[in-house]
Amino acid sequence: MATNETKALGRSTWVYPSGVGILASAAVVGPKEGDGLLKDDYDIIYTDMYAGQDTWEKAERKMLEDAVATAVEKAGLQTSDIPAYLAGDLLNQNITSSFSAKTHQMPFMGVYGACSTSMLSLSLAAALVDGGYTPYAVAGVSSHNATAEKQYRYPTEYGGQKTDTAQWTVTGAGAAVVGRGEGGPLIRYSTIGKVVDRGVKNPFDLGTAMAPAAVDTIQTHFQDTGRMPGDYDLIVTGDLAKVGHPIAADLLKQAGYDLGERFQDCGLMIYSPGHEVFAGGSGCASSAVVTYGHILKQMRQGTWRRVLVIATGALLSPISYQQGESIPCIAHAVALEMSEAAEGSGGLS
């Protein structure tokens, strides 16, 4: 059992025993995402990919700025009340996040974990609040299909063809305001992942590359906390999609963890059937818009009481894979639960 002195289980899992939770959150998306399965759970749906801006990069920045502003307003706060803003994205030097920080003028810490950044930033925000360094912190991430295509693959205008294993970068942004209180879902645990590299070199098959990292973090979470799959109503990965998600499920079953129907993937929850997105959604916004929009809404409505979110990230760059390097990957997990679940379990378990 963790104490206030250690606040850790094993090597990898942090415990937040003092009532740290998500006070408010916001999810904003592009038009394709806004026409999908979760359209009723987003705060803003932009009618075009430019979001009223004149470049794709400015559009992504606008989306992150709007997500942060909306979450802060929903929390009944102002950005001047927030002493810590942790954010990350997929673009070189985290330019979306840093430019959004210039706009909002909150003390800023740039965070990068590729598509795992949503739960990495949320974990760090929770740690800062739990440690007493700040009363509030904002965690935010963004991605944009056209900016990611330009940086990592081929600009959209090229019309490059993709394989069925490729994924569609989600256009959108998510933000959460973290603070003390029982009003929103509590952040109970964070399991910080290790870099896992199984030698996959294909940048158009990131699901296969990321699946072992997700499995490693999920197993570590269960081992550190003593919890089992049945302790969660939903266990959801960030963006393993059609290729990586079944690989992760099989590997977990081989390790003795049969997650069954509770095991889902954010990249498969966003788009409507029949809308071609190759293997499914990816990007920082994949896990963020599902978590900060759909999952938290369902938790507050009582559909789910405990949810484990595992955001996955491929730590590659165009330079690394062009030089023949394999793709190192990582996954970070956050356990969310409603306060009733914490009380009903007799405390931390």
NORVENDA-V990996 format. One record per residue. N is the residue number from 0. PSI is psi in radians with two decimals (none if undefined). NEAR is the number of other ideal C-beta (glycine too) atoms within 10 Angstrom. Layout:
N/PSI/NEAR, N/PSI/NEAR
//
This chain:
0/2.31/10, 1/2.68/18, 2/3.00/9, 3/-0.35/9, 4/-0.77/6, 5/-0.79/10, 6/0.60/16, 7/2.61/15, 8/2.18/20, 9/-2.70/12, 10/-0.38/10, 11/-0.28/19, 12/2.22/22, 13/2.54/22, 14/2.40/21, 15/1.58/25, 16/-0.03/16, 17/0.51/13, 18/0.75/15, 19/2.27/22, 20/3.11/25, 21/1.91/28, 22/-0.60/22, 23/2.76/22, 24/2.90/30, 25/2.53/27, 26/2.22/30, 27/2.54/33, 28/2.87/29, 29/-3.14/26, 30/-0.64/14, 31/-0.74/19, 32/-0.65/30, 33/-0.20/19, 34/0.20/13, 35/-2.83/21, 36/-0.46/16, 37/0.41/21, 38/-0.45/14, 39/-0.06/8, 40/0.08/17, 41/2.60/23, 42/-0.66/20, 43/2.34/16, 44/2.03/16, 45/2.45/22, 46/-0.25/10, 47/2.81/10, 48/-0.31/18, 49/-0.27/15, 50/0.63/22, 51/0.09/10, 52/3.08/16, 53/0.02/8, 54/2.79/11, 55/-0.72/22, 56/-0.71/19, 57/-0.56/16, 58/-0.79/23, 59/-0.72/33, 60/-0.77/27, 61/-0.73/22, 62/-0.76/27, 63/-0.73/32, 64/-0.74/23, 65/-0.68/20, 66/-0.77/34, 67/-0.84/31, 68/-0.70/18, 69/-0.77/19, 70/-0.76/26, 71/-0.74/25, 72/-0.73/15, 73/-0.47/15, 74/-0.05/24, 75/0.45/10, 76/3.08/18, 77/2.76/10, 78/-0.47/15, 79/-0.24/10, 80/-0.17/14, 81/1.99/23, 82/-0.04/15, 83/2.20/20, 84/2.03/26, 85/2.14/26, 86/2.72/31, 87/2.86/29, 88/-2.92/33, 89/-0.11/25, 90/2.72/23, 91/2.34/9, 92/0.39/10, 93/0.78/19, 94/-0.56/15, 95/-0.83/30, 96/-0.77/31, 97/-0.65/16, 98/-0.61/18, 99/-0.60/29, 100/-0.59/23, 101/-0.71/11, 102/-0.80/14, 103/-0.30/19, 104/0.77/11, 105/2.57/22, 106/2.25/12, 107/2.41/18, 108/1.98/17, 109/2.38/17, 110/2.40/23, 111/2.16/18, 112/0.51/23, 113/-2.37/28, 114/-0.11/36, 115/0.00/33, 116/-0.46/33, 117/-0.87/36, 118/-0.43/30, 119/-0.85/27, 120/-0.66/33, 121/-0.69/32, 122/-0.78/26, 123/-0.67/21, 124/-0.77/29, 125/-0.69/26, 126/-0.69/19, 127/-0.73/21, 128/-0.81/25, 129/-0.60/20, 130/-0.09/12, 131/0.21/9, 132/-0.39/11, 133/2.52/15, 134/-0.49/15, 135/2.65/21, 136/2.56/27, 137/2.26/30, 138/2.25/33, 139/2.63/35, 140/2.84/37, 141/2.82/37, 142/2.84/33, 143/2.28/30, 144/-0.79/24, 145/-0.61/20, 146/-0.67/28, 147/-0.72/26, 148/-0.72/19, 149/-0.70/17, 150/-0.74/15, 151/-0.42/17, 152/-1.88/16, 153/2.44/12, 154/2.51/13, 155/-0.64/15, 156/-0.34/9, 157/-0.44/10, 158/0.58/7, 159/2.49/11, 160/2.58/7, 161/2.80/14, 162/2.91/10, 163/-0.32/10, 164/-0.21/17, 165/2.80/23, 166/2.90/27, 167/2.02/26, 168/2.20/27, 169/2.33/35, 170/2.00/30, 171/-3.05/36, 172/2.68/36, 173/2.60/36, 174/2.59/32, 175/2.44/32, 176/2.11/27, 177/2.36/33, 178/-3.05/24, 179/2.54/16, 180/2.77/13, 181/0.09/13, 182/-0.60/14, 183/-3.12/22, 184/2.36/27, 185/2.56/24, 186/1.86/25, 187/-0.84/25, 188/2.66/24, 189/2.25/23, 190/2.00/29, 191/2.17/22, 192/2.87/26, 193/2.73/13, 194/2.23/12, 195/2.27/19, 196/1.95/15, 197/0.27/14, 198/0.12/7, 199/2.33/20, 200/-0.04/13, 201/1.93/14, 202/-0.11/18, 203/0.27/14, 204/1.09/20, 205/-0.39/29, 206/-0.78/29, 207/-0.68/18, 208/-0.69/27, 209/-0.39/35, 210/-0.81/28, 211/-0.57/19, 212/-0.72/30, 213/-0.77/34, 214/-0.76/24, 215/-0.77/21, 216/-0.70/28, 217/-0.81/26, 218/-0.76/16, 219/-0.71/21, 220/-0.83/26, 221/-0.73/20, 222/-0.73/14, 223/-0.73/19, 224/-0.34/21, 225/0.04/11, 226/2.84/18, 227/2.93/11, 228/-0.65/16, 229/-0.19/10, 230/-0.14/17, 231/2.49/21, 232/-0.50/16, 233/2.33/20, 234/2.04/24, 235/2.26/25, 236/2.89/33, 237/-0.94/34, 238/0.93/37, 239/-0.49/34, 240/-2.85/28, 241/-0.51/17, 242/-0.90/21, 243/-0.55/30, 244/-0.84/25, 245/-0.53/15, 246/-0.79/17, 247/-0.74/25, 248/-0.74/21, 249/-0.75/12, 250/-0.68/17, 251/-0.69/21, 252/-0.70/13, 253/-0.51/10, 254/-0.01/13, 255/0.19/9, 256/1.77/18, 257/1.81/12, 258/-0.37/19, 259/-2.57/11, 260/-0.30/6, 261/-0.23/15, 262/2.00/23, 263/3.13/15, 264/2.28/29, 265/-0.68/34, 266/-0.27/32, 267/-0.04/21, 268/-0.21/18, 269/-0.82/29, 270/2.57/20, 271/2.58/12, 272/2.42/6, 273/-0.24/5, 274/1.92/13, 275/2.03/6, 276/0.57/23, 277/-2.17/17, 278/-0.17/26, 279/-3.12/25, 280/2.72/33, 281/-3.03/34, 282/2.83/31, 283/-0.64/38, 284/-0.28/40, 285/-1.02/35, 286/-0.55/35, 287/-0.83/38, 288/-0.55/39, 289/-0.77/32, 290/-0.91/28, 291/-0.24/32, 292/-1.29/26, 293/-0.93/20, 294/-0.84/26, 295/-0.60/23, 296/-0.78/16, 297/-0.61/15, 298/-0.76/23, 299/-0.47/14, 300/-0.08/8, 301/0.07/9, 302/-0.78/12, 303/2.49/20, 304/-0.63/19, 305/2.28/21, 306/2.37/24, 307/2.08/29, 308/2.17/23, 309/1.79/29, 310/2.26/34, 311/2.56/36, 312/2.42/32, 313/2.03/24, 314/0.94/20, 315/2.94/21, 316/2.84/16, 317/-0.64/12, 318/-0.79/8, 319/-0.80/15, 320/-0.43/17, 321/-0.40/10, 322/0.17/8, 323/0.19/7, 324/2.61/13, 325/3.10/15, 326/1.82/23, 327/2.50/18, 328/2.85/30, 329/2.76/25, 330/2.40/34, 331/2.39/29, 332/2.49/27, 333/2.26/28, 334/2.10/25, 335/2.49/26, 336/2.58/24, 337/2.64/20, 338/-0.55/16, 339/-0.65/11, 340/-0.68/20, 341/-0.74/20, 342/-0.71/10, 343/-0.42/11, 344/-0.04/15, 345/0.45/7, 346/-2.76/9, 347/2.46/15, 348/none/12
//
